[in-house]
Amino acid sequence: MKAIGSKIPDTIYVNGNIYTVNEHFERASAFAVKGDRFIAVGSDEAIRSMAGSQTEVVDLEGKTVLPGMIESHIHMESMGMGLLEIDAHDLTLDEILAEVKKKYDDSSLGSWIRGDGWHESNWNAAGFPTKEDLDRVSPDKPVCIRRACGHASWANSRALELAHITRDTPNPVGGEILRDENGEATGMVTDAAQQFLFDVWPEYTYEECKKADLLAQEVFFRNGITTVHDAGSTPAMIKRWEDSYEAGELKVRICGMFRAPGRPTYEQLLAQAREYFKTGLKIGKFDNRLTVRSFKISSDGSLGARSAWMLDDYSDRPGHKGNGKFTDEELYELVHLAADHNFQVVIHAIGDACNKQALDVFEAVFSERPPYDHRFRIEHSQILRLEDIPRFAKLHVIPSMQPIAIGVDKTVAVSRVGEERIKGAYAWRALIDAGSDVLPISSDAPIDPIYPLLNMCVAVTRKDRNGEPEGGWYKEMAMTRAEALKGITINGAKASFEENLKGSIETGKLADFVVIDQDVMTCSADDIKNTTVLRTVVGGETVYQAK
């Protein structure tokens, strides 16, 4: 047992089944906490011997303890706003329309009806919904509901009218207005074309946004999450979080990825990045609760919306390769600028063309400077050429992935990319076997449900939350349990340069941990997703306890 000096702990936790997730993946039965740190980890006997007369003793009653779980890619504001809007996740088309009708009946004329999370697979549709579906329940109030992927939106006629989207509106760079056989807008827009709608709906107030943050925090703690990586942090969001930390309202740890607001053009993005980089890195503010040292670049769309950028045509849409957002020269300039300011670059890349471009640009930037610990990331790394898989390890680029995404994507992935390209898709095992030893796991919430142990279950079984398909979807690409547990703990910390602070239960690290009701390393693999969080602790403070 290693301990810090002769400090008397504030609290000791004993009689536990503790997975430390340290370098040797050791187990322990007890640990001691003083202030916001673990000061010793070891046996019951050793830890009890440290207790003073004022030390609180918590009997874990044999329950399993994990390091505080880290969600390495979420959208905090969108997730919180989703709790204020229509939550269309898991709803059928008729159920969504019923929710719209409720909002229509309750809202004043002219007010927008918004929502998030629909997916056509929930009603076994062959194609996307249309404006006519929404017009039936909201003929004169604007409606806009974002698809689960976040890369497409579904609007009614009134919303299209307010956004000035007509048959004559040209597609913007990096987006598409879907049209019927007569050239009329169907009500579906993808990626950059969504901005037409976003530009005309009323912005949420500061207080509404702050409320959304706190609602999101409640969800994090209830699910055992102590740190989130926010994959799209605008200056306004960062300032709001700083205000909430100052007020003592936010306690979750946030690693923000700076992103320019809206859907900026390349020139606008470059200008805003130059301006933001002048503020410098924010590391460990508010007692290690807020860090902003990353720069997020969204380079393509999503597979479901057919806006992911592919090298060859979509198998189910000949003549269409999706939407790449930057030329090689533009992306190089953005990455080079960030590297010059010591920002970690994080690129959203779904399609194989987009992933190849990101790797090519990274390689070019690295070749111009001495080797350094950059930890550049590619978010999603979803469809890869087989020859690009080993390049991640070679370039020390982190593939940040969302196992839970196969729950929905498996219904469309093969039809989108075909049997040959699917061999390099959702290829967690192939990346690990090729040498990628840091593979953080996340949900991309609100795109998918935000429960790390469900994500762990999917990573291990290659089955969705309903246990399908039997035997697993391309099971040869599954992770081991240890790899998946690292993916939701220590690898998330490594992906944000914070492995010396968090991600494992070790002496000197922040006392972030979670108590759960079963041993996820020994229970049935299919049952991992049914694990219940009993207690969540951030910096030694219990922030959630099951009733």
LUMNU-920084 format. One record per residue (C-alpha): residue in one letter; x, y, z. Coordinates in steps of 0.05 Angstrom, whole numbers, plus 5000, padded with zeros to 4 digits. Layout:
BEGIN
+------+------+------+------+
| voro |   xx |   yy |   zz |
+------+------+------+------+
|    A |    X |    Y |    Z |
...
+------+------+------+------+
REM end
This chain:
BEGIN
+------+------+------+------+
| voro |   xx |   yy |   zz |
+------+------+------+------+
|    M | 5000 | 5000 | 5000 |
|    K | 5025 | 5069 | 4982 |
|    A | 5001 | 5127 | 5025 |
|    I | 5014 | 5202 | 5026 |
|    G | 5053 | 5220 | 5089 |
|    S | 5018 | 5209 | 5155 |
|    K | 4954 | 5247 | 5138 |
|    I | 4892 | 5226 | 5175 |
|    P | 4837 | 5212 | 5123 |
|    D | 4770 | 5247 | 5123 |
|    T | 4737 | 5183 | 5099 |
|    I | 4756 | 5111 | 5089 |
|    Y | 4719 | 5062 | 5045 |
|    V | 4726 | 4989 | 5064 |
|    N | 4700 | 4920 | 5046 |
|    G | 4696 | 4934 | 4972 |
|    N | 4711 | 4900 | 4906 |
|    I | 4753 | 4955 | 4876 |
|    Y | 4780 | 4955 | 4805 |
|    T | 4835 | 5007 | 4808 |
|    V | 4848 | 5006 | 4733 |
|    N | 4920 | 5024 | 4748 |
|    E | 4978 | 5003 | 4703 |
|    H | 4974 | 4931 | 4727 |
|    F | 4898 | 4929 | 4732 |
|    E | 4903 | 4912 | 4806 |
|    R | 4845 | 4902 | 4854 |
|    A | 4838 | 4927 | 4925 |
|    S | 4786 | 4924 | 4980 |
|    A | 4794 | 4994 | 5011 |
|    F | 4819 | 5064 | 5002 |
|    A | 4826 | 5129 | 5041 |
|    V | 4805 | 5199 | 5020 |
|    K | 4828 | 5266 | 5046 |
|    G | 4802 | 5329 | 5015 |
|    D | 4792 | 5314 | 4941 |
|    R | 4846 | 5260 | 4935 |
|    F | 4858 | 5187 | 4947 |
|    I | 4914 | 5184 | 4998 |
|    A | 4920 | 5108 | 5003 |
|    V | 4893 | 5046 | 4967 |
|    G | 4901 | 4976 | 4995 |
|    S | 4872 | 4924 | 5042 |
|    D | 4818 | 4934 | 5094 |
|    E | 4868 | 4924 | 5150 |
|    A | 4918 | 4974 | 5123 |
|    I | 4866 | 5027 | 5109 |
|    R | 4830 | 5019 | 5176 |
|    S | 4896 | 5029 | 5211 |
|    M | 4899 | 5100 | 5182 |
|    A | 4833 | 5123 | 5212 |
|    G | 4831 | 5177 | 5265 |
|    S | 4776 | 5192 | 5314 |
|    Q | 4740 | 5239 | 5265 |
|    T | 4748 | 5194 | 5204 |
|    E | 4683 | 5171 | 5172 |
|    V | 4682 | 5097 | 5156 |
|    V | 4639 | 5074 | 5097 |
|    D | 4626 | 5000 | 5090 |
|    L | 4619 | 4984 | 5016 |
|    E | 4586 | 4917 | 5034 |
|    G | 4624 | 4880 | 4981 |
|    K | 4599 | 4924 | 4924 |
|    T | 4641 | 4937 | 4862 |
|    V | 4677 | 5004 | 4856 |
|    L | 4704 | 5033 | 4791 |
|    P | 4742 | 5098 | 4777 |
|    G | 4695 | 5156 | 4761 |
|    M | 4672 | 5143 | 4690 |
|    I | 4693 | 5190 | 4634 |
|    E | 4649 | 5207 | 4574 |
|    S | 4700 | 5226 | 4522 |
|    H | 4652 | 5256 | 4471 |
|    I | 4585 | 5287 | 4488 |
|    H | 4548 | 5352 | 4473 |
|    M | 4529 | 5380 | 4540 |
|    E | 4487 | 5439 | 4518 |
|    S | 4448 | 5398 | 4466 |
|    M | 4437 | 5344 | 4517 |
|    G | 4411 | 5392 | 4568 |
|    M | 4367 | 5428 | 4516 |
|    G | 4340 | 5360 | 4496 |
|    L | 4312 | 5355 | 4566 |
|    L | 4273 | 5418 | 4553 |
|    E | 4249 | 5397 | 4483 |
|    I | 4214 | 5337 | 4452 |
|    D | 4257 | 5276 | 4465 |
|    A | 4246 | 5234 | 4402 |
|    H | 4295 | 5179 | 4419 |
|    D | 4262 | 5111 | 4413 |
|    L | 4195 | 5141 | 4390 |
|    T | 4157 | 5117 | 4329 |
|    L | 4134 | 5166 | 4277 |
|    D | 4063 | 5167 | 4305 |
|    E | 4090 | 5178 | 4376 |
|    I | 4133 | 5237 | 4353 |
|    L | 4074 | 5268 | 4317 |
|    A | 4032 | 5260 | 4380 |
|    E | 4086 | 5297 | 4420 |
|    V | 4087 | 5352 | 4368 |
|    K | 4011 | 5358 | 4373 |
|    K | 4016 | 5366 | 4448 |
|    K | 4067 | 5422 | 4441 |
|    Y | 4024 | 5453 | 4386 |
|    D | 3963 | 5454 | 4432 |
|    D | 4004 | 5482 | 4491 |
|    S | 4046 | 5535 | 4456 |
|    S | 4028 | 5604 | 4432 |
|    L | 4020 | 5618 | 4358 |
|    G | 4087 | 5630 | 4325 |
|    S | 4130 | 5596 | 4377 |
|    W | 4177 | 5542 | 4352 |
|    I | 4168 | 5469 | 4368 |
|    R | 4236 | 5436 | 4374 |
|    G | 4261 | 5366 | 4388 |
|    D | 4318 | 5318 | 4379 |
|    G | 4333 | 5244 | 4372 |
|    W | 4288 | 5214 | 4318 |
|    H | 4312 | 5156 | 4276 |
|    E | 4273 | 5125 | 4219 |
|    S | 4293 | 5055 | 4240 |
|    N | 4245 | 5063 | 4299 |
|    W | 4186 | 5059 | 4251 |
|    N | 4219 | 5013 | 4199 |
|    A | 4217 | 5066 | 4146 |
|    A | 4253 | 5059 | 4080 |
|    G | 4266 | 5134 | 4076 |
|    F | 4264 | 5199 | 4115 |
|    P | 4200 | 5232 | 4140 |
|    T | 4172 | 5293 | 4104 |
|    K | 4144 | 5362 | 4119 |
|    E | 4074 | 5336 | 4104 |
|    D | 4078 | 5289 | 4164 |
|    L | 4090 | 5349 | 4210 |
|    D | 4042 | 5395 | 4173 |
|    R | 3984 | 5350 | 4193 |
|    V | 3995 | 5364 | 4267 |
|    S | 4025 | 5434 | 4263 |
|    P | 4000 | 5471 | 4202 |
|    D | 4019 | 5541 | 4223 |
|    K | 4072 | 5536 | 4278 |
|    P | 4144 | 5521 | 4257 |
|    V | 4172 | 5453 | 4276 |
|    C | 4243 | 5428 | 4272 |
|    I | 4266 | 5362 | 4300 |
|    R | 4339 | 5340 | 4294 |
|    R | 4356 | 5269 | 4274 |
|    A | 4392 | 5227 | 4326 |
|    C | 4458 | 5235 | 4290 |
|    G | 4454 | 5311 | 4294 |
|    H | 4471 | 5317 | 4221 |
|    A | 4401 | 5323 | 4193 |
|    S | 4337 | 5359 | 4213 |
|    W | 4264 | 5349 | 4195 |
|    A | 4221 | 5411 | 4188 |
|    N | 4150 | 5428 | 4170 |
|    S | 4127 | 5477 | 4116 |
|    R | 4122 | 5536 | 4163 |
|    A | 4193 | 5526 | 4187 |
|    L | 4218 | 5521 | 4115 |
|    E | 4181 | 5584 | 4098 |
|    L | 4213 | 5623 | 4156 |
|    A | 4281 | 5596 | 4136 |
|    H | 4269 | 5618 | 4063 |
|    I | 4281 | 5547 | 4038 |
|    T | 4247 | 5538 | 3971 |
|    R | 4257 | 5497 | 3908 |
|    D | 4305 | 5551 | 3885 |
|    T | 4349 | 5553 | 3947 |
|    P | 4418 | 5526 | 3928 |
|    N | 4453 | 5474 | 3972 |
|    P | 4505 | 5506 | 4017 |
|    V | 4576 | 5479 | 4018 |
|    G | 4576 | 5418 | 4064 |
|    G | 4501 | 5408 | 4065 |
|    E | 4440 | 5388 | 4025 |
|    I | 4367 | 5406 | 4020 |
|    L | 4332 | 5340 | 4002 |
|    R | 4281 | 5347 | 3946 |
|    D | 4226 | 5305 | 3916 |
|    E | 4220 | 5286 | 3843 |
|    N | 4190 | 5354 | 3827 |
|    G | 4248 | 5391 | 3859 |
|    E | 4209 | 5413 | 3920 |
|    A | 4242 | 5412 | 3989 |
|    T | 4218 | 5351 | 4027 |
|    G | 4229 | 5380 | 4096 |
|    M | 4295 | 5344 | 4106 |
|    V | 4361 | 5382 | 4108 |
|    T | 4430 | 5356 | 4125 |
|    D | 4492 | 5385 | 4157 |
|    A | 4507 | 5457 | 4136 |
|    A | 4437 | 5465 | 4106 |
|    Q | 4409 | 5460 | 4177 |
|    Q | 4437 | 5529 | 4190 |
|    F | 4381 | 5559 | 4149 |
|    L | 4334 | 5535 | 4204 |
|    F | 4380 | 5549 | 4262 |
|    D | 4388 | 5621 | 4239 |
|    V | 4314 | 5637 | 4246 |
|    W | 4292 | 5601 | 4308 |
|    P | 4297 | 5641 | 4373 |
|    E | 4359 | 5630 | 4415 |
|    Y | 4353 | 5602 | 4485 |
|    T | 4365 | 5653 | 4540 |
|    Y | 4426 | 5651 | 4585 |
|    E | 4383 | 5626 | 4643 |
|    E | 4352 | 5571 | 4600 |
|    C | 4421 | 5548 | 4579 |
|    K | 4445 | 5548 | 4650 |
|    K | 4385 | 5506 | 4671 |
|    A | 4401 | 5458 | 4615 |
|    D | 4472 | 5450 | 4640 |
|    L | 4449 | 5432 | 4709 |
|    L | 4397 | 5383 | 4682 |
|    A | 4452 | 5349 | 4642 |
|    Q | 4496 | 5346 | 4704 |
|    E | 4442 | 5308 | 4741 |
|    V | 4442 | 5256 | 4685 |
|    F | 4517 | 5250 | 4687 |
|    F | 4520 | 5236 | 4761 |
|    R | 4461 | 5188 | 4759 |
|    N | 4501 | 5147 | 4708 |
|    G | 4567 | 5147 | 4746 |
|    I | 4600 | 5200 | 4701 |
|    T | 4649 | 5247 | 4736 |
|    T | 4683 | 5277 | 4674 |
|    V | 4655 | 5295 | 4606 |
|    H | 4692 | 5317 | 4543 |
|    D | 4646 | 5368 | 4510 |
|    A | 4656 | 5361 | 4435 |
|    G | 4637 | 5431 | 4413 |
|    S | 4647 | 5485 | 4466 |
|    T | 4633 | 5555 | 4442 |
|    P | 4661 | 5615 | 4479 |
|    A | 4592 | 5630 | 4505 |
|    M | 4586 | 5560 | 4535 |
|    I | 4655 | 5564 | 4566 |
|    K | 4639 | 5631 | 4598 |
|    R | 4572 | 5604 | 4625 |
|    W | 4607 | 5544 | 4656 |
|    E | 4658 | 5590 | 4688 |
|    D | 4600 | 5629 | 4719 |
|    S | 4568 | 5565 | 4744 |
|    Y | 4633 | 5540 | 4774 |
|    E | 4642 | 5607 | 4809 |
|    A | 4572 | 5600 | 4838 |
|    G | 4586 | 5529 | 4861 |
|    E | 4531 | 5501 | 4817 |
|    L | 4572 | 5458 | 4771 |
|    K | 4613 | 5401 | 4800 |
|    V | 4622 | 5355 | 4741 |
|    R | 4691 | 5359 | 4709 |
|    I | 4689 | 5386 | 4637 |
|    C | 4743 | 5381 | 4584 |
|    G | 4719 | 5430 | 4532 |
|    M | 4736 | 5427 | 4458 |
|    F | 4733 | 5498 | 4430 |
|    R | 4689 | 5502 | 4369 |
|    A | 4667 | 5564 | 4331 |
|    P | 4591 | 5576 | 4339 |
|    G | 4542 | 5563 | 4283 |
|    R | 4563 | 5532 | 4217 |
|    P | 4620 | 5578 | 4197 |
|    T | 4653 | 5579 | 4130 |
|    Y | 4726 | 5561 | 4127 |
|    E | 4746 | 5635 | 4128 |
|    Q | 4701 | 5649 | 4187 |
|    L | 4727 | 5588 | 4225 |
|    L | 4799 | 5608 | 4213 |
|    A | 4786 | 5679 | 4237 |
|    Q | 4748 | 5656 | 4299 |
|    A | 4801 | 5605 | 4316 |
|    R | 4857 | 5657 | 4310 |
|    E | 4818 | 5702 | 4357 |
|    Y | 4802 | 5647 | 4408 |
|    F | 4873 | 5620 | 4410 |
|    K | 4896 | 5687 | 4436 |
|    T | 4861 | 5670 | 4502 |
|    G | 4908 | 5611 | 4511 |
|    L | 4898 | 5543 | 4543 |
|    K | 4853 | 5535 | 4604 |
|    I | 4879 | 5477 | 4646 |
|    G | 4853 | 5453 | 4713 |
|    K | 4811 | 5513 | 4730 |
|    F | 4763 | 5511 | 4789 |
|    D | 4800 | 5456 | 4827 |
|    N | 4811 | 5414 | 4764 |
|    R | 4740 | 5420 | 4741 |
|    L | 4748 | 5458 | 4676 |
|    T | 4800 | 5448 | 4621 |
|    V | 4797 | 5475 | 4550 |
|    R | 4858 | 5456 | 4509 |
|    S | 4827 | 5425 | 4448 |
|    F | 4802 | 5451 | 4381 |
|    K | 4744 | 5414 | 4348 |
|    I | 4738 | 5413 | 4272 |
|    S | 4677 | 5380 | 4240 |
|    S | 4700 | 5354 | 4173 |
|    D | 4640 | 5314 | 4148 |
|    G | 4570 | 5291 | 4167 |
|    S | 4540 | 5224 | 4188 |
|    L | 4530 | 5157 | 4155 |
|    G | 4456 | 5155 | 4170 |
|    A | 4444 | 5221 | 4135 |
|    R | 4490 | 5200 | 4078 |
|    S | 4532 | 5262 | 4091 |
|    A | 4594 | 5225 | 4115 |
|    W | 4648 | 5237 | 4063 |
|    M | 4666 | 5173 | 4025 |
|    L | 4721 | 5158 | 3975 |
|    D | 4671 | 5120 | 3931 |
|    D | 4597 | 5127 | 3920 |
|    Y | 4547 | 5105 | 3972 |
|    S | 4526 | 5034 | 3957 |
|    D | 4453 | 5055 | 3964 |
|    R | 4459 | 5122 | 3928 |
|    P | 4501 | 5120 | 3865 |
|    G | 4533 | 5185 | 3845 |
|    H | 4535 | 5210 | 3917 |
|    K | 4597 | 5211 | 3962 |
|    G | 4572 | 5253 | 4020 |
|    N | 4599 | 5321 | 4042 |
|    G | 4672 | 5337 | 4055 |
|    K | 4676 | 5406 | 4086 |
|    F | 4748 | 5427 | 4074 |
|    T | 4801 | 5422 | 4021 |
|    D | 4867 | 5391 | 4042 |
|    E | 4899 | 5460 | 4042 |
|    E | 4844 | 5489 | 4086 |
|    L | 4846 | 5433 | 4137 |
|    Y | 4922 | 5437 | 4138 |
|    E | 4919 | 5511 | 4154 |
|    L | 4870 | 5500 | 4211 |
|    V | 4911 | 5443 | 4242 |
|    H | 4977 | 5480 | 4233 |
|    L | 4948 | 5542 | 4267 |
|    A | 4923 | 5501 | 4327 |
|    A | 4988 | 5464 | 4334 |
|    D | 5026 | 5530 | 4334 |
|    H | 4984 | 5551 | 4394 |
|    N | 4993 | 5484 | 4430 |
|    F | 4919 | 5464 | 4422 |
|    Q | 4902 | 5391 | 4415 |
|    V | 4866 | 5381 | 4349 |
|    V | 4803 | 5340 | 4349 |
|    I | 4772 | 5324 | 4281 |
|    H | 4702 | 5295 | 4270 |
|    A | 4710 | 5244 | 4214 |
|    I | 4660 | 5190 | 4196 |
|    G | 4673 | 5171 | 4123 |
|    D | 4735 | 5137 | 4096 |
|    A | 4753 | 5198 | 4054 |
|    C | 4747 | 5244 | 4114 |
|    N | 4789 | 5198 | 4158 |
|    K | 4843 | 5192 | 4105 |
|    Q | 4845 | 5267 | 4096 |
|    A | 4852 | 5278 | 4171 |
|    L | 4909 | 5228 | 4176 |
|    D | 4943 | 5257 | 4115 |
|    V | 4939 | 5328 | 4143 |
|    F | 4963 | 5306 | 4212 |
|    E | 5021 | 5270 | 4180 |
|    A | 5041 | 5332 | 4141 |
|    V | 5038 | 5376 | 4203 |
|    F | 5078 | 5327 | 4245 |
|    S | 5132 | 5321 | 4192 |
|    E | 5147 | 5395 | 4199 |
|    R | 5162 | 5395 | 4273 |
|    P | 5201 | 5353 | 4323 |
|    P | 5162 | 5294 | 4353 |
|    Y | 5119 | 5316 | 4411 |
|    D | 5062 | 5292 | 4454 |
|    H | 5005 | 5321 | 4412 |
|    R | 4950 | 5269 | 4426 |
|    F | 4911 | 5292 | 4366 |
|    R | 4844 | 5256 | 4360 |
|    I | 4797 | 5233 | 4306 |
|    E | 4727 | 5231 | 4334 |
|    H | 4686 | 5171 | 4310 |
|    S | 4739 | 5141 | 4263 |
|    Q | 4679 | 5103 | 4237 |
|    I | 4692 | 5080 | 4165 |
|    L | 4765 | 5068 | 4151 |
|    R | 4806 | 5041 | 4093 |
|    L | 4841 | 4979 | 4118 |
|    E | 4908 | 5010 | 4101 |
|    D | 4892 | 5071 | 4145 |
|    I | 4879 | 5030 | 4208 |
|    P | 4954 | 5021 | 4227 |
|    R | 4967 | 5095 | 4212 |
|    F | 4932 | 5115 | 4277 |
|    A | 4984 | 5080 | 4320 |
|    K | 5041 | 5101 | 4274 |
|    L | 5022 | 5174 | 4280 |
|    H | 5000 | 5169 | 4353 |
|    V | 4931 | 5194 | 4334 |
|    I | 4876 | 5174 | 4382 |
|    P | 4814 | 5140 | 4353 |
|    S | 4757 | 5165 | 4397 |
|    M | 4698 | 5118 | 4385 |
|    Q | 4626 | 5105 | 4404 |
|    P | 4610 | 5030 | 4408 |
|    I | 4538 | 5046 | 4425 |
|    A | 4529 | 5075 | 4355 |
|    I | 4524 | 5006 | 4324 |
|    G | 4456 | 4998 | 4358 |
|    V | 4426 | 5044 | 4305 |
|    D | 4479 | 5043 | 4251 |
|    K | 4479 | 4968 | 4241 |
|    T | 4410 | 4976 | 4209 |
|    V | 4438 | 5019 | 4153 |
|    A | 4514 | 5012 | 4152 |
|    V | 4520 | 4953 | 4104 |
|    S | 4470 | 4982 | 4055 |
|    R | 4507 | 5048 | 4057 |
|    V | 4579 | 5022 | 4047 |
|    G | 4573 | 4950 | 4023 |
|    E | 4605 | 4886 | 4047 |
|    E | 4676 | 4905 | 4027 |
|    R | 4681 | 4973 | 4062 |
|    I | 4645 | 4947 | 4124 |
|    K | 4709 | 4908 | 4140 |
|    G | 4741 | 4974 | 4161 |
|    A | 4680 | 5001 | 4197 |
|    Y | 4670 | 5005 | 4273 |
|    A | 4736 | 4968 | 4275 |
|    W | 4755 | 4973 | 4349 |
|    R | 4791 | 4906 | 4352 |
|    A | 4830 | 4920 | 4288 |
|    L | 4854 | 4988 | 4314 |
|    I | 4876 | 4958 | 4381 |
|    D | 4911 | 4899 | 4347 |
|    A | 4947 | 4949 | 4301 |
|    G | 4976 | 4984 | 4362 |
|    S | 4926 | 5037 | 4384 |
|    D | 4932 | 5031 | 4459 |
|    V | 4889 | 5092 | 4477 |
|    L | 4818 | 5082 | 4453 |
|    P | 4769 | 5124 | 4493 |
|    I | 4696 | 5103 | 4492 |
|    S | 4637 | 5152 | 4491 |
|    S | 4564 | 5159 | 4472 |
|    D | 4562 | 5225 | 4432 |
|    A | 4501 | 5241 | 4475 |
|    P | 4448 | 5263 | 4460 |
|    I | 4460 | 5223 | 4396 |
|    D | 4457 | 5159 | 4436 |
|    P | 4439 | 5143 | 4509 |
|    I | 4491 | 5166 | 4558 |
|    Y | 4508 | 5106 | 4602 |
|    P | 4581 | 5083 | 4600 |
|    L | 4565 | 5013 | 4624 |
|    L | 4516 | 5004 | 4566 |
|    N | 4573 | 5027 | 4521 |
|    M | 4619 | 4976 | 4555 |
|    C | 4568 | 4922 | 4543 |
|    V | 4562 | 4939 | 4469 |
|    A | 4638 | 4942 | 4462 |
|    V | 4645 | 4872 | 4491 |
|    T | 4584 | 4838 | 4459 |
|    R | 4574 | 4877 | 4394 |
|    K | 4500 | 4875 | 4410 |
|    D | 4451 | 4932 | 4418 |
|    R | 4415 | 4948 | 4483 |
|    N | 4361 | 4898 | 4464 |
|    G | 4413 | 4842 | 4458 |
|    E | 4411 | 4840 | 4382 |
|    P | 4435 | 4809 | 4338 |
|    E | 4445 | 4743 | 4372 |
|    G | 4519 | 4726 | 4371 |
|    G | 4539 | 4799 | 4359 |
|    W | 4547 | 4843 | 4298 |
|    Y | 4615 | 4829 | 4266 |
|    K | 4635 | 4800 | 4334 |
|    E | 4707 | 4793 | 4313 |
|    M | 4715 | 4868 | 4325 |
|    A | 4694 | 4864 | 4399 |
|    M | 4737 | 4890 | 4456 |
|    T | 4756 | 4851 | 4519 |
|    R | 4723 | 4873 | 4584 |
|    A | 4789 | 4903 | 4609 |
|    E | 4797 | 4943 | 4545 |
|    A | 4726 | 4968 | 4549 |
|    L | 4733 | 4987 | 4623 |
|    K | 4796 | 5025 | 4606 |
|    G | 4758 | 5059 | 4550 |
|    I | 4708 | 5090 | 4598 |
|    T | 4761 | 5108 | 4651 |
|    I | 4836 | 5115 | 4642 |
|    N | 4836 | 5121 | 4566 |
|    G | 4788 | 5179 | 4571 |
|    A | 4837 | 5212 | 4619 |
|    K | 4896 | 5199 | 4572 |
|    A | 4857 | 5228 | 4514 |
|    S | 4855 | 5295 | 4551 |
|    F | 4926 | 5294 | 4581 |
|    E | 4897 | 5279 | 4651 |
|    E | 4919 | 5209 | 4667 |
|    N | 4960 | 5235 | 4726 |
|    L | 4897 | 5265 | 4756 |
|    K | 4841 | 5216 | 4743 |
|    G | 4818 | 5153 | 4707 |
|    S | 4843 | 5104 | 4760 |
|    I | 4839 | 5095 | 4835 |
|    E | 4910 | 5110 | 4857 |
|    T | 4944 | 5148 | 4912 |
|    G | 4949 | 5221 | 4896 |
|    K | 4895 | 5222 | 4844 |
|    L | 4828 | 5258 | 4848 |
|    A | 4778 | 5219 | 4889 |
|    D | 4729 | 5207 | 4833 |
|    F | 4695 | 5139 | 4836 |
|    V | 4630 | 5102 | 4828 |
|    V | 4597 | 5046 | 4867 |
|    I | 4555 | 4997 | 4827 |
|    D | 4510 | 4938 | 4844 |
|    Q | 4546 | 4882 | 4807 |
|    D | 4615 | 4861 | 4784 |
|    V | 4618 | 4881 | 4710 |
|    M | 4681 | 4840 | 4700 |
|    T | 4650 | 4774 | 4721 |
|    C | 4575 | 4779 | 4708 |
|    S | 4544 | 4755 | 4643 |
|    A | 4570 | 4800 | 4587 |
|    D | 4499 | 4813 | 4564 |
|    D | 4481 | 4835 | 4635 |
|    I | 4534 | 4890 | 4640 |
|    K | 4484 | 4940 | 4612 |
|    N | 4435 | 4925 | 4670 |
|    T | 4484 | 4949 | 4723 |
|    T | 4456 | 5002 | 4771 |
|    V | 4498 | 5060 | 4797 |
|    L | 4491 | 5065 | 4873 |
|    R | 4537 | 5123 | 4888 |
|    T | 4577 | 5174 | 4849 |
|    V | 4634 | 5213 | 4882 |
|    V | 4671 | 5273 | 4853 |
|    G | 4732 | 5298 | 4890 |
|    G | 4712 | 5260 | 4953 |
|    E | 4641 | 5289 | 4953 |
|    T | 4581 | 5244 | 4942 |
|    V | 4542 | 5278 | 4887 |
|    Y | 4492 | 5222 | 4874 |
|    Q | 4466 | 5165 | 4916 |
|    A | 4411 | 5117 | 4895 |
|    K | 4349 | 5119 | 4939 |
+------+------+------+------+
REM end
